């Protein structure tokens, strides 16, 4: 991602939990609306290895992200 304001389009289910999820939005807005599918797209872009490294550096949770980086 170029920045936290880079727009990410909704690519999920045609019947989302919240209609606001259809709106293309950057990370700042995605955090406000808890748009999990946008989080998953960001993770796909930064790759599993980078995600694992970041989780370890932060000491976040149990630090076990598994093999499927978008399973959250």
Buried (B, 14 or more C-beta within 10 A) or exposed (E): EEEEEEEBEBEBEEEBEEEBBEBEBBBEBBEEEEBBBBBBBBBEEEEBEEBBEEBEEEEEEEEEBEEEBBEE
